[in-house]
Amino acid sequence: MTANVNSRVQKHREALRMAGLRPIQIWVPDTRRPNFTEECRRQSRLAAASDADDADLQRFMDEALSDVDAATD
């Protein structure tokens, strides 16, 4: 049975490669770690504080949002 599964996986991967795709490996944060939630909060506070201090960024974001709103009306 394992050989059958391996064969199907190999065929699937070959089909994806023929479609012009390639496999990659990415590393993402481990959401199961005990400090994950607190680290998310810490980074969110830093980003919020940084955004609050940048009036030009806020103006840019507001203008971009109004452009999107105008395009969808």
Biopython code that builds the backbone (N, CA, C, O; Angstrom):
import numpy as np
from Bio.PDB.StructureBuilder import StructureBuilder

atoms = [
    (1, "MET", "N", (0.826, -1.194, 0.000)),
    (1, "MET", "CA", (0.000, 0.000, 0.000)),
    (1, "MET", "C", (0.871, 1.260, 0.000)),
    (1, "MET", "O", (0.530, 2.236, -0.668)),
    (2, "THR", "N", (1.979, 1.256, 0.730)),
    (2, "THR", "CA", (2.862, 2.418, 0.776)),
    (2, "THR", "C", (3.399, 2.749, -0.611)),
    (2, "THR", "O", (3.518, 3.919, -0.973)),
    (3, "ALA", "N", (3.721, 1.717, -1.382)),
    (3, "ALA", "CA", (4.232, 1.947, -2.737)),
    (3, "ALA", "C", (3.188, 2.650, -3.593)),
    (3, "ALA", "O", (3.531, 3.511, -4.403)),
    (4, "ASN", "N", (1.911, 2.290, -3.423)),
    (4, "ASN", "CA", (0.832, 2.910, -4.178)),
    (4, "ASN", "C", (0.710, 4.396, -3.825)),
    (4, "ASN", "O", (0.553, 5.237, -4.710)),
    (5, "VAL", "N", (0.783, 4.710, -2.543)),
    (5, "VAL", "CA", (0.702, 6.103, -2.106)),
    (5, "VAL", "C", (1.893, 6.881, -2.641)),
    (5, "VAL", "O", (1.731, 7.985, -3.161)),
    (6, "ASN", "N", (3.084, 6.317, -2.518)),
    (6, "ASN", "CA", (4.287, 6.982, -3.021)),
    (6, "ASN", "C", (4.194, 7.241, -4.520)),
    (6, "ASN", "O", (4.616, 8.292, -5.002)),
    (7, "SER", "N", (3.645, 6.288, -5.245)),
    (7, "SER", "CA", (3.492, 6.435, -6.690)),
    (7, "SER", "C", (2.526, 7.571, -7.023)),
    (7, "SER", "O", (2.790, 8.373, -7.919)),
    (8, "ARG", "N", (1.416, 7.637, -6.305)),
    (8, "ARG", "CA", (0.441, 8.706, -6.538)),
    (8, "ARG", "C", (1.024, 10.075, -6.201)),
    (8, "ARG", "O", (0.802, 11.047, -6.922)),
    (9, "VAL", "N", (1.765, 10.145, -5.109)),
    (9, "VAL", "CA", (2.393, 11.408, -4.717)),
    (9, "VAL", "C", (3.395, 11.838, -5.778)),
    (9, "VAL", "O", (3.442, 13.009, -6.154)),
    (10, "GLN", "N", (4.194, 10.895, -6.258)),
    (10, "GLN", "CA", (5.187, 11.206, -7.285)),
    (10, "GLN", "C", (4.512, 11.699, -8.563)),
    (10, "GLN", "O", (4.978, 12.658, -9.178)),
    (11, "LYS", "N", (3.436, 11.061, -8.962)),
    (11, "LYS", "CA", (2.700, 11.496, -10.159)),
    (11, "LYS", "C", (2.137, 12.898, -9.972)),
    (11, "LYS", "O", (2.179, 13.723, -10.885)),
    (12, "HIS", "N", (1.613, 13.155, -8.789)),
    (12, "HIS", "CA", (1.058, 14.481, -8.500)),
    (12, "HIS", "C", (2.155, 15.538, -8.578)),
    (12, "HIS", "O", (1.962, 16.595, -9.178)),
    (13, "ARG", "N", (3.293, 15.255, -7.977)),
    (13, "ARG", "CA", (4.409, 16.198, -8.006)),
    (13, "ARG", "C", (4.916, 16.418, -9.431)),
    (13, "ARG", "O", (5.243, 17.543, -9.811)),
    (14, "GLU", "N", (4.979, 15.365, -10.202)),
    (14, "GLU", "CA", (5.415, 15.506, -11.600)),
    (14, "GLU", "C", (4.442, 16.378, -12.387)),
    (14, "GLU", "O", (4.856, 17.197, -13.207)),
    (15, "ALA", "N", (3.143, 16.196, -12.132)),
    (15, "ALA", "CA", (2.137, 17.008, -12.817)),
    (15, "ALA", "C", (2.292, 18.483, -12.446)),
    (15, "ALA", "O", (2.176, 19.360, -13.302)),
    (16, "LEU", "N", (2.554, 18.747, -11.173)),
    (16, "LEU", "CA", (2.763, 20.123, -10.748)),
    (16, "LEU", "C", (4.007, 20.716, -11.406)),
    (16, "LEU", "O", (3.996, 21.873, -11.828)),
    (17, "ARG", "N", (5.069, 19.936, -11.494)),
    (17, "ARG", "CA", (6.290, 20.418, -12.157)),
    (17, "ARG", "C", (6.025, 20.690, -13.638)),
    (17, "ARG", "O", (6.509, 21.681, -14.186)),
    (18, "MET", "N", (5.264, 19.821, -14.276)),
    (18, "MET", "CA", (4.930, 20.018, -15.688)),
    (18, "MET", "C", (4.100, 21.286, -15.876)),
    (18, "MET", "O", (4.124, 21.898, -16.944)),
    (19, "ALA", "N", (3.367, 21.677, -14.835)),
    (19, "ALA", "CA", (2.555, 22.897, -14.894)),
    (19, "ALA", "C", (3.404, 24.134, -14.600)),
    (19, "ALA", "O", (2.887, 25.250, -14.545)),
    (20, "GLY", "N", (4.710, 23.928, -14.411)),
    (20, "GLY", "CA", (5.603, 25.058, -14.192)),
    (20, "GLY", "C", (5.816, 25.427, -12.736)),
    (20, "GLY", "O", (6.357, 26.492, -12.440)),
    (21, "LEU", "N", (5.403, 24.573, -11.835)),
    (21, "LEU", "CA", (5.565, 24.848, -10.413)),
    (21, "LEU", "C", (6.770, 24.089, -9.867)),
    (21, "LEU", "O", (7.234, 23.116, -10.460)),
    (22, "ARG", "N", (7.261, 24.556, -8.727)),
    (22, "ARG", "CA", (8.348, 23.842, -8.076)),
    (22, "ARG", "C", (8.111, 23.844, -6.583)),
    (22, "ARG", "O", (7.530, 24.789, -6.049)),
    (23, "PRO", "N", (8.552, 22.803, -5.899)),
    (23, "PRO", "CA", (8.342, 22.745, -4.450)),
    (23, "PRO", "C", (9.340, 23.644, -3.726)),
    (23, "PRO", "O", (10.490, 23.791, -4.139)),
    (24, "ILE", "N", (8.869, 24.233, -2.645)),
    (24, "ILE", "CA", (9.752, 25.019, -1.789)),
    (24, "ILE", "C", (9.468, 24.643, -0.337)),
    (24, "ILE", "O", (8.419, 24.081, -0.022)),
    (25, "GLN", "N", (10.400, 24.956, 0.523)),
    (25, "GLN", "CA", (10.200, 24.731, 1.946)),
    (25, "GLN", "C", (10.221, 26.087, 2.633)),
    (25, "GLN", "O", (11.119, 26.896, 2.399)),
    (26, "ILE", "N", (9.227, 26.332, 3.483)),
    (26, "ILE", "CA", (9.212, 27.574, 4.240)),
    (26, "ILE", "C", (9.098, 27.234, 5.726)),
    (26, "ILE", "O", (8.542, 26.205, 6.111)),
    (27, "TRP", "N", (9.627, 28.105, 6.519)),
    (27, "TRP", "CA", (9.548, 27.962, 7.963)),
    (27, "TRP", "C", (8.596, 29.023, 8.487)),
    (27, "TRP", "O", (8.712, 30.199, 8.141)),
    (28, "VAL", "N", (7.674, 28.611, 9.305)),
    (28, "VAL", "CA", (6.694, 29.531, 9.870)),
    (28, "VAL", "C", (6.740, 29.431, 11.399)),
    (28, "VAL", "O", (7.194, 28.421, 11.938)),
    (29, "PRO", "N", (6.274, 30.465, 12.097)),
    (29, "PRO", "CA", (6.271, 30.406, 13.559)),
    (29, "PRO", "C", (5.439, 29.228, 14.060)),
    (29, "PRO", "O", (4.403, 28.887, 13.488)),
    (30, "ASP", "N", (5.912, 28.623, 15.128)),
    (30, "ASP", "CA", (5.211, 27.494, 15.739)),
    (30, "ASP", "C", (4.141, 28.042, 16.678)),
    (30, "ASP", "O", (4.451, 28.550, 17.756)),
    (31, "THR", "N", (2.893, 27.936, 16.266)),
    (31, "THR", "CA", (1.786, 28.481, 17.050)),
    (31, "THR", "C", (1.531, 27.700, 18.328)),
    (31, "THR", "O", (0.738, 28.128, 19.167)),
    (32, "ARG", "N", (2.194, 26.558, 18.488)),
    (32, "ARG", "CA", (2.004, 25.738, 19.687)),
    (32, "ARG", "C", (2.957, 26.120, 20.817)),
    (32, "ARG", "O", (2.812, 25.641, 21.942)),
    (33, "ARG", "N", (3.920, 26.969, 20.525)),
    (33, "ARG", "CA", (4.879, 27.358, 21.567)),
    (33, "ARG", "C", (4.171, 28.147, 22.661)),
    (33, "ARG", "O", (3.243, 28.907, 22.388)),
    (34, "PRO", "N", (4.613, 27.962, 23.889)),
    (34, "PRO", "CA", (3.942, 28.642, 25.015)),
    (34, "PRO", "C", (3.947, 30.162, 24.910)),
    (34, "PRO", "O", (2.995, 30.800, 25.360)),
    (35, "ASN", "N", (4.971, 30.758, 24.340)),
    (35, "ASN", "CA", (5.051, 32.219, 24.301)),
    (35, "ASN", "C", (4.550, 32.813, 22.995)),
    (35, "ASN", "O", (4.721, 34.011, 22.767)),
    (36, "PHE", "N", (3.940, 32.014, 22.134)),
    (36, "PHE", "CA", (3.512, 32.496, 20.825)),
    (36, "PHE", "C", (2.519, 33.652, 20.938)),
    (36, "PHE", "O", (2.688, 34.682, 20.284)),
    (37, "THR", "N", (1.496, 33.488, 21.755)),
    (37, "THR", "CA", (0.452, 34.505, 21.878)),
    (37, "THR", "C", (1.029, 35.812, 22.406)),
    (37, "THR", "O", (0.724, 36.883, 21.880)),
    (38, "GLU", "N", (1.859, 35.733, 23.441)),
    (38, "GLU", "CA", (2.448, 36.944, 23.993)),
    (38, "GLU", "C", (3.368, 37.627, 22.983)),
    (38, "GLU", "O", (3.409, 38.855, 22.917)),
    (39, "GLU", "N", (4.101, 36.846, 22.203)),
    (39, "GLU", "CA", (4.974, 37.435, 21.179)),
    (39, "GLU", "C", (4.151, 38.136, 20.108)),
    (39, "GLU", "O", (4.555, 39.192, 19.622)),
    (40, "CYS", "N", (3.012, 37.577, 19.732)),
    (40, "CYS", "CA", (2.117, 38.242, 18.773)),
    (40, "CYS", "C", (1.630, 39.565, 19.335)),
    (40, "CYS", "O", (1.605, 40.577, 18.634)),
    (41, "ARG", "N", (1.246, 39.554, 20.594)),
    (41, "ARG", "CA", (0.789, 40.802, 21.228)),
    (41, "ARG", "C", (1.906, 41.840, 21.264)),
    (41, "ARG", "O", (1.682, 43.014, 20.970)),
    (42, "ARG", "N", (3.108, 41.401, 21.626)),
    (42, "ARG", "CA", (4.246, 42.314, 21.705)),
    (42, "ARG", "C", (4.510, 42.967, 20.351)),
    (42, "ARG", "O", (4.668, 44.184, 20.257)),
    (43, "GLN", "N", (4.554, 42.144, 19.306)),
    (43, "GLN", "CA", (4.817, 42.680, 17.974)),
    (43, "GLN", "C", (3.684, 43.576, 17.490)),
    (43, "GLN", "O", (3.928, 44.575, 16.814)),
    (44, "SER", "N", (2.452, 43.227, 17.831)),
    (44, "SER", "CA", (1.303, 44.054, 17.441)),
    (44, "SER", "C", (1.362, 45.418, 18.118)),
    (44, "SER", "O", (1.073, 46.439, 17.495)),
    (45, "ARG", "N", (1.739, 45.432, 19.405)),
    (45, "ARG", "CA", (1.868, 46.713, 20.112)),
    (45, "ARG", "C", (2.955, 47.572, 19.480)),
    (45, "ARG", "O", (2.778, 48.779, 19.316)),
    (46, "LEU", "N", (4.085, 46.951, 19.123)),
    (46, "LEU", "CA", (5.162, 47.704, 18.479)),
    (46, "LEU", "C", (4.716, 48.291, 17.143)),
    (46, "LEU", "O", (5.006, 49.447, 16.838)),
    (47, "ALA", "N", (4.010, 47.489, 16.352)),
    (47, "ALA", "CA", (3.536, 47.960, 15.043)),
    (47, "ALA", "C", (2.514, 49.079, 15.210)),
    (47, "ALA", "O", (2.540, 50.065, 14.474)),
    (48, "ALA", "N", (1.618, 48.924, 16.178)),
    (48, "ALA", "CA", (0.601, 49.954, 16.402)),
    (48, "ALA", "C", (1.244, 51.259, 16.864)),
    (48, "ALA", "O", (0.856, 52.340, 16.421)),
    (49, "ALA", "N", (2.216, 51.154, 17.746)),
    (49, "ALA", "CA", (2.904, 52.357, 18.227)),
    (49, "ALA", "C", (3.659, 53.031, 17.096)),
    (49, "ALA", "O", (3.664, 54.257, 16.994)),
    (50, "SER", "N", (4.286, 52.250, 16.257)),
    (50, "SER", "CA", (5.021, 52.800, 15.128)),
    (50, "SER", "C", (4.075, 53.496, 14.153)),
    (50, "SER", "O", (4.370, 54.587, 13.666)),
    (51, "ASP", "N", (2.945, 52.866, 13.873)),
    (51, "ASP", "CA", (1.960, 53.469, 12.974)),
    (51, "ASP", "C", (1.395, 54.759, 13.555)),
    (51, "ASP", "O", (1.170, 55.725, 12.825)),
    (52, "ALA", "N", (1.167, 54.778, 14.855)),
    (52, "ALA", "CA", (0.597, 55.965, 15.497)),
    (52, "ALA", "C", (1.553, 57.150, 15.409)),
    (52, "ALA", "O", (1.122, 58.302, 15.368)),
    (53, "ASP", "N", (2.840, 56.865, 15.383)),
    (53, "ASP", "CA", (3.855, 57.925, 15.320)),
    (53, "ASP", "C", (4.124, 58.420, 13.909)),
    (53, "ASP", "O", (4.869, 59.383, 13.725)),
    (54, "ASP", "N", (3.525, 57.774, 12.902)),
    (54, "ASP", "CA", (3.833, 58.106, 11.510)),
    (54, "ASP", "C", (2.601, 58.687, 10.818)),
    (54, "ASP", "O", (1.816, 57.953, 10.217)),
    (55, "ALA", "N", (2.436, 59.992, 10.903)),
    (55, "ALA", "CA", (1.266, 60.660, 10.323)),
    (55, "ALA", "C", (1.247, 60.507, 8.800)),
    (55, "ALA", "O", (0.179, 60.377, 8.202)),
    (56, "ASP", "N", (2.427, 60.522, 8.173)),
    (56, "ASP", "CA", (2.477, 60.372, 6.717)),
    (56, "ASP", "C", (1.948, 59.014, 6.290)),
    (56, "ASP", "O", (1.239, 58.902, 5.290)),
    (57, "LEU", "N", (2.295, 57.981, 7.052)),
    (57, "LEU", "CA", (1.805, 56.644, 6.724)),
    (57, "LEU", "C", (0.287, 56.595, 6.859)),
    (57, "LEU", "O", (-0.401, 56.047, 5.997)),
    (58, "GLN", "N", (-0.230, 57.167, 7.939)),
    (58, "GLN", "CA", (-1.682, 57.160, 8.135)),
    (58, "GLN", "C", (-2.394, 57.904, 7.007)),
    (58, "GLN", "O", (-3.429, 57.447, 6.522)),
    (59, "ARG", "N", (-1.858, 59.022, 6.597)),
    (59, "ARG", "CA", (-2.445, 59.781, 5.489)),
    (59, "ARG", "C", (-2.418, 58.948, 4.197)),
    (59, "ARG", "O", (-3.397, 58.910, 3.452)),
    (60, "PHE", "N", (-1.287, 58.288, 3.947)),
    (60, "PHE", "CA", (-1.160, 57.434, 2.761)),
    (60, "PHE", "C", (-2.197, 56.314, 2.787)),
    (60, "PHE", "O", (-2.852, 56.038, 1.782)),
    (61, "MET", "N", (-2.337, 55.675, 3.945)),
    (61, "MET", "CA", (-3.297, 54.567, 4.068)),
    (61, "MET", "C", (-4.729, 55.066, 3.857)),
    (61, "MET", "O", (-5.532, 54.402, 3.202)),
    (62, "ASP", "N", (-5.041, 56.235, 4.413)),
    (62, "ASP", "CA", (-6.383, 56.804, 4.225)),
    (62, "ASP", "C", (-6.648, 57.105, 2.755)),
    (62, "ASP", "O", (-7.739, 56.834, 2.253)),
    (63, "GLU", "N", (-5.667, 57.659, 2.066)),
    (63, "GLU", "CA", (-5.825, 57.963, 0.643)),
    (63, "GLU", "C", (-5.983, 56.678, -0.174)),
    (63, "GLU", "O", (-6.799, 56.611, -1.093)),
    (64, "ALA", "N", (-5.203, 55.674, 0.170)),
    (64, "ALA", "CA", (-5.303, 54.396, -0.552)),
    (64, "ALA", "C", (-6.682, 53.785, -0.347)),
    (64, "ALA", "O", (-7.282, 53.269, -1.290)),
    (65, "LEU", "N", (-7.181, 53.841, 0.876)),
    (65, "LEU", "CA", (-8.512, 53.305, 1.161)),
    (65, "LEU", "C", (-9.587, 54.068, 0.406)),
    (65, "LEU", "O", (-10.532, 53.464, -0.102)),
    (66, "SER", "N", (-9.459, 55.377, 0.326)),
    (66, "SER", "CA", (-10.475, 56.135, -0.409)),
    (66, "SER", "C", (-10.414, 55.816, -1.902)),
    (66, "SER", "O", (-11.443, 55.809, -2.577)),
    (67, "ASP", "N", (-9.192, 55.548, -2.429)),
    (67, "ASP", "CA", (-9.065, 55.141, -3.830)),
    (67, "ASP", "C", (-9.782, 53.805, -4.068)),
    (67, "ASP", "O", (-10.463, 53.629, -5.078)),
    (68, "VAL", "N", (-9.619, 52.877, -3.133)),
    (68, "VAL", "CA", (-10.288, 51.569, -3.255)),
    (68, "VAL", "C", (-11.785, 51.737, -3.172)),
    (68, "VAL", "O", (-12.528, 51.151, -3.959)),
    (69, "ASP", "N", (-12.232, 52.540, -2.216)),
    (69, "ASP", "CA", (-13.680, 52.787, -2.085)),
    (69, "ASP", "C", (-14.245, 53.403, -3.355)),
    (69, "ASP", "O", (-15.322, 53.012, -3.806)),
    (70, "ALA", "N", (-13.532, 54.359, -3.935)),
    (70, "ALA", "CA", (-14.001, 55.012, -5.158)),
    (70, "ALA", "C", (-14.059, 54.030, -6.324)),
    (70, "ALA", "O", (-14.957, 54.110, -7.162)),
    (71, "ALA", "N", (-13.110, 53.114, -6.378)),
    (71, "ALA", "CA", (-13.060, 52.143, -7.472)),
    (71, "ALA", "C", (-14.162, 51.098, -7.365)),
    (71, "ALA", "O", (-14.558, 50.515, -8.374)),
    (72, "THR", "N", (-14.662, 50.853, -6.155)),
    (72, "THR", "CA", (-15.686, 49.815, -5.981)),
    (72, "THR", "C", (-17.094, 50.378, -5.955)),
    (72, "THR", "O", (-18.058, 49.618, -5.865)),
    (73, "ASP", "N", (-17.234, 51.688, -6.032)),
    (73, "ASP", "CA", (-18.578, 52.295, -6.043)),
    (73, "ASP", "C", (-19.191, 52.230, -7.412)),
    (73, "ASP", "O", (-20.316, 52.692, -7.607)),
]
sb = StructureBuilder()
sb.init_structure("model")
sb.init_model(0)
sb.init_chain("A")
sb.init_seg("    ")
for serial, (resi, resn, name, xyz) in enumerate(atoms, 1):
    if name == "N":
        sb.init_residue(resn, " ", resi, " ")
    sb.init_atom(name, np.array(xyz, "f"), 0.0, 1.0, " ", f" {name:<3s}", serial, name[0])
structure = sb.get_structure()
